[in-house]
């Protein structure tokens, strides 16, 4: 989703695993980027399933007082995995529905020392909350509730290369 909608105005400002199944990449990459470029605003845009892979690293951010902004797009499941299963495996879902999990990401961020930890679930609040989030001095955490069926397109299918 970041590649589709974020407006990068300079080269070399986007770190990505390439959407090739490297869940949990975002937060550690953001930490490394912030240590390397203390002069830049670093934003980790992550999915709920991905952030679960290394949730403990939120404490690394606050321990070192890194001003990283963490955005978690929460669709209550492994959204891209589920999308693959629907598109390429006749809709057979396996391990991709996390609707029974009730992780409160905001409370987890607060427990790890985030003074700004907010859940955004109303479209009308987007401009105000995003402005507050970006302008907050220091680490900030924003959970954004998104459509459980939101798809990401185009998508690299099984056995395909990026140019396909």
HELIX and SHEET records of a PDB file:
HELIX    1   1 UNK A    2  UNK A    5  1                                   4    
HELIX    2   2 UNK A   25  UNK A   36  1                                  12    
HELIX    3   3 UNK A   48  UNK A   52  1                                   5    
HELIX    4   4 UNK A   57  UNK A   63  1                                   7    
HELIX    5   5 UNK A   79  UNK A   88  1                                  10    
HELIX    6   6 UNK A  105  UNK A  111  1                                   7    
HELIX    7   7 UNK A  123  UNK A  125  5                                   3    
HELIX    8   8 UNK A  126  UNK A  135  1                                  10    
SHEET    1   A 4 UNK A  43  UNK A  47  0                                        
SHEET    2   A 4 UNK A  69  UNK A  74  1                                        
SHEET    3   A 4 UNK A 140  UNK A 145  1                                        
SHEET    4   A 4 UNK A 116  UNK A 120  1                                        
END                                                                             
